[in-house]
Amino acid sequence: MKGIFFLVISMLVSSQLYSQVEGSQQKQVRFFLDCDDCDFTFVRQELPFVSFVRDPKLAQVHILSSFSRTGSGGRRYVLNFIGMNEMEGNHFEYTYFAEQSDSEDDIRRGLLQLLKAGIVQYYSVAGILSSVELELSPGENSLVATELKDRWNLWIFNLEGGTRFEKEANQNEFSLNTEFEVEKVTEAWKTRFEVEYSIDSENYFNDGEKISNNQQNTEVGVDYIKSLSQRWSAGAFSGYNSQTYLNIRNMVYADAGIEYNIFPWDISNRKVFTFRYTAGVNLYDYNEITIYGKLHETLYHESLSLNLRMVQPWGNIETSLEGRHYFHDFTKNRLTLDSNFSVRLSKALSVYWELQAEMVHDQLYLPQGDTSLEDLLLRRRKLATDYEFRGEMGIRFTFGSIYSNVVNERF
């Protein structure tokens, strides 16, 4: 596979030896695969002799997957093999790098090689390694590494663009979205430059009357982040913003901040718990005079946030809590909670929920005057509010055989 140097482990099983292992349940090693990016159907097709179970409590090995973004725009996958029950204390970890250009098939085959490597480890511990035949063959990039000259010097460029249109007898819609991003990531520095621009246009016709809703959004951001130590980081951020919906003609900002991670960054694929402080200045030009009688103003602000991300056998947690305020008036503030949870309650039952809640007291950009019915229905301007809330929750329940590894995709 591209982007990784290792020996590809291919496992070929003779039918006679497989029958011997199949008939001896006490020698089987049971695996629970907790990997969203692993194509389970494909895995079972490639490894029909491996015993995968659907109940993590009955498994002897919990295979836990996590990933993080790389500087090249790809992903760094980490598969943690966690020994349980009879395999308690036997833990292994494997890493796979997927490039941005890799297809889904490339990724699933790369992850499959890690699964094979980990499974061999536990077959060895269980004393049943003789039940499989191993064949080692060189991978695509397993030649002796040579020094490569990178003409881009680690810079990554990304350009996206898209449009949507719709037309009926009494209405038409058109939207355009573009994005350009430049990024360079090293262990010491992260540098990012990003530009986004979008247009949304809607026209409605009623008895010869035309009602229009035209929205534009422009965002420019420049970030410099420095790694100070295994836990400390510092950053400087600046940019430009223009949003019709928020009554902002022009906004320029400059911020600086510092961040501390309770856990070392080299284990960030499994857990991150950071405290982040930023402070800065915003310069505003508004399209219309605001409810505070301002057409231009300069605002200084600060914010403090806590960010937690954990990937564990019992589930996933990703949550952040941020509070911010303006220095000229501490009552102009905002508190934001953003959480995503998935928790396994039993062998068959798990719950998940997403929550985003905000206490809003900093809408200094609201324009003077009453909001017309057209503005309200077409969402042409932001309305005053003390809070914003969005949530989703649900349960997942599965039952039936925990040993069925048969793959049949007819029809």
N, C-alpha and C positions, 0 to 999 in steps of 0.2 A: 504494500500500500504506500501511496505517496505520503511524504512527510514523516516517515518513521523508519528507523533502522532496527530491525530485529529479525530473528529466524522465524519463518512461518511454520507453525506446528500443525501438521495434518494428521488426523486420527482415522485409521482404517481398521475396521473391526471384522474379524472372521465370524461367520454365522455360528460356527460350533462353539467358540468361546463366548459369544454373546448369549447363546442359549444357556450356558452354564451359569453365567452371572444372573440372567433373568430368573432362573429357577432358584436362586439363593437370595431371598429378600434381605437377610441379615448382612449380606456383603454389599448391598446397594448403597450408594451415596446419594442422598436426596437433596436437590438444589431448589431454592426459591429464587426466581429471577425477578428482581425489582429494578427494571430498566426500561424507561419509556422509549428510548431510541433503538432498542434492540427489537428487531422484527421477530416476535416469538414464533410465528408460523415458520419463518425461514430457519430459525434456530432449531426447531424440532425436526424439520426436514433434514438439516445437515447433521444433527446429533440425535438420531432416533434411539440410540442405545443409552442415552443419559436420562436419569429419572428426575424430571422436573415436577414439583408439586405446587399446588395452589394455596396451600396453607403454610404460612411462614413458621408456625409453631411446630409443624411436623418436619421441617427441613433441618438437615444437618449443616447446610451451608446457605447463608443468605448473601446473594450477589446484589450489591447496592451500587447503582450508577449515579454519577454526577458529572457535570461539565462546567467549564468556564470558557469565556471568549479569549482568543489569542490575538496578538497584535496584528496578524496578517488577515484577520477577519474570519478565521476558522474557529475550530473548537478543540479544547483539550478535554478528552474524556478520561475519567478515572473509574475503574471498576474495583471496588473493595469486596473481597471474598472474606466473609465473616463466619468463622467456625462456630457452630452452635451444638447443643446437646452432646452427642458423642465426639464431635469435632471441636469442642470448646477449646479455645486457646490457639487454634491454627488459623491465622489471618494472613492474607496476601493482598497485595495491591498492584494493579497494572495500569499503565497509561497509554492512551492512543491519541495521536494528533490527526485531526481531519482538516484538510485545507478548505478554503472557502469555495473552491471550484469542484470539490468532491460531490459526486451524486449520492443519492440515498443508498444506492446499491453499494457504492464504495464504502460508505460509513458502516452499513450493516455487516459487510464482510470484514472490515477492520475490527469491529467489536466482536465478531465471531471468533477471530484469532485469539483475542484476549480470553474469551470464554473457554476456548480449548486449552489454553495454557493453564488457567486456573483449575479447570477440571482435572487435568493431569496431576496437579499437585495433590489434590485430595484423594485421587485414586491411588497415588503412591502412599499417602498416609494410611489409607484403609487396607493396603496390602493387596489390591486388586489391579495393579498396573499391568499385570500379565494378561489381563482380559482385553487389552487393546493393543493394536499395533501402531507404532509411531513412525512417522516418516518426516524427516527434516529436509526442507528445501529452501534455497535462498529467496528472500523477498525481492521485490522490484528494486529497492534502494538499499540492499544489504551489502553492497560493495564497500571497500575501504573508503571512508569519508575523505574527500579532498577539499581543500580550501576553495570556497566559492566566492566569486566577486558579485556582489549585489549592486547592480547599477542604480537601483531605486533607493539604496541605503535604508531599507526597512520601511519606507513610506508606502502606505496603502491608499489607493484612490477608489472611490465608489460613487457612481453616478446613476441616479434612478429618475424615472419620469413616467407619468401615466395620465390618461385622460378618460373621462366618462361623459356620455351625453345621452339624452333622452328627449323625445319629442312626441307630443300628442296634439290633438286639435286645439285644446285650450291651455296648454302649458308646455314649457320646454325647460330643460336643465342642462347645465354644462359645468364641468369641473376639470381643473388641471392641477397636478401635483408634481413638483420636482424637488430633488434633493441631491446635494453634492457634499461629499465628506472626504476629508483627508486626515489620515491618522498615522502616527508612528508610536509604537510601544516597545520599550525596552525595560529591563529590570529596574533601571534608575529613573527613567522619565516616561511619561505618557503625554503626548501632544495631539490635540484634536482640533480641526477646523471644520465647521459644518454650516451649510446654507440650506434653508428650506423655503420654498415659495409655493403658495397654493391660491387658486381662484375658485370660487363657487358662485355660480350665477343661476338664478331661477326667475322665470317670467310666467305670470298667470294672466289670462285674458277673460274678462267678464263683461259682456254687453259693450264691447268696444273699448273698455277700460283696461289698461295694462298696469299690473302690479309687479314690481321687481324687487328682488333681494340679491344684492351683490356683496360678497364678502371676499376680502383679501387678507392674507396672512404671510408675513415675511419674518424669518428668524435667522440670525447669524450668531454663531457662538465660537469662541476661541478658548481652549482650556490648556493649561500647563500644570501638570501634576508631578511632584518630585517625591520619590521614595527616600525617606530619611533613615529608616531602620526597619527591622522586621515588623514593627507595629505602628510606627509614626509615618504620616505622609503630610505634605503641604501642597496647596494649589492656588493658582491665580486664574480668574475667569472673567471674561469680558464678552460683550456682544451687543447686538442690535435687535429690536423687535418692533413690529408694526402689525396691529390687529384691529380691523374695522369693528368687529363684534365687541371689543373691550374699549372702544372709543380712544384707542392709542394710535396717534399719527406716527410718532417716532418715540422710541425709548432706547437709551444707551445705558449700559450698566457696566460696572467694574467691581468685582468681588475678590476677596482673598479668604482662605480658610485653612484649617488644620484638622487632621483626622487621626484618631487612635483606634486600633483594632485590638481587642482583648486577646484574640488568637493570632498567632503568626500568619502572615499572608501566604506562606507556602502550603497551608492546609485550607486555603479559602474555598477549595472545591467542595468541602464538607461542612464547614461552619465559618461564619463571619459575624462578628458583633462589634460594631463601630460606634464611636461617639464623634460627631462632626460639628465643628463651629465655623461659621462664615460671617463675614461682615462686608458691607460695601455701600455703593451709592448708585442711585438710579436718576437719570435725567429724562423728564417726560415732556412731550408736546402732545396735546390732545386735539382731536377733531372738533369737539364741541366743548364749551365751558362746562366744567364739572359742577356737581352739587355744592362744592366748596368754593366756587367762584374762581377756579384756576384754569388757565389755558396752557401754562407752562409751570413746572415746579421741579425742584431738586429734593430728593428724599434719601435719607441715610437709614440703613436697616442692619439688623443682625439676626441670625438664626442658629438654633441648636437642634440637632437631630440624633436619634438613636436608630440603628439599622441592624436587624438580626436576620440571618439566613442559616438554616440548618437542614441537612439532608441526613436522615437517620433511618434505621430499619423500621421504626414505628411510624414514620411519616415525614412530611416536609413542612417547614415553617419559613415564611418570608414576610417580615413585617417591618414597618418603619413608622416612627413618630417624630414629627417636626413641628417646632414652634418658632414663629418669627414675628417681629414687630418693627415699627418705625421709631426712630429715636426722638423725633419731634413730638410724638404723642403715643405713649405706650398703650393706650386703648385701641390704637389702630394695629391690630394683630391678627394672626391666623394660626390655628392649630390643626394639623393634618395627620390622620391615622390611615395607613394603607397596609392591609394584611391579607395574606393568602395562606391557608392551612389545609393540610390533608393528614388525617390521623387514622391509623388502623386500630379499631376497637377490639376486634376478634379475628378469628381465622377467615370469616366470610364477610364481615361488616367493616366498612370504613366510612368516615364522614369527611366532607370538604366544605369550606366556605371561603368566600372572598368578601372583603369589607373595605370600603373607602368612606371615611367620614371627615368632614371639615367644619370647624367653627370659624365663621368668616366675619371679620370686623375691619377689613382693610380695603374696601372697595372705593378708593379715592378717585377712581377713574370714571365713575358713573356720571353721565351727562345730566344737565338740568332739564327740567320740563317733564311733562307726563309722557308715558309710553302709550303710543297709539295701538289700536287693536291689530292693525297690520303688522306693526313691529313685534307685538306679542306673538301672533300666530306664526309669523315667518322667522322668529328668533333673530331679528336684525340687530338687537342690542341686548346687552347683559342686564338682567333685572337685579334689584337689590335683594339680598338674602342674608340671614344670620347663620345659615348652615347649608351644607350640601351632603347628601348621603346616597350611597349606592351599595347594594349588597346582593350576594347570591350564596345559597347553601344547598346541600343535598347529601344524599347517602348513596353508597354503592354496596350491593349485596350479591354475592355469588355463592352457589352451592352445587353439589354434584360430585362426581368422581374427581379425586385429586391426583390420579395416576395416569389419566388418559393423555398419551403423547402421540396419538395417531393423527396424521395430517391428511385430510381429504377435502380438496377444494373444488370438487365437481359442481357445476352450475353455480 
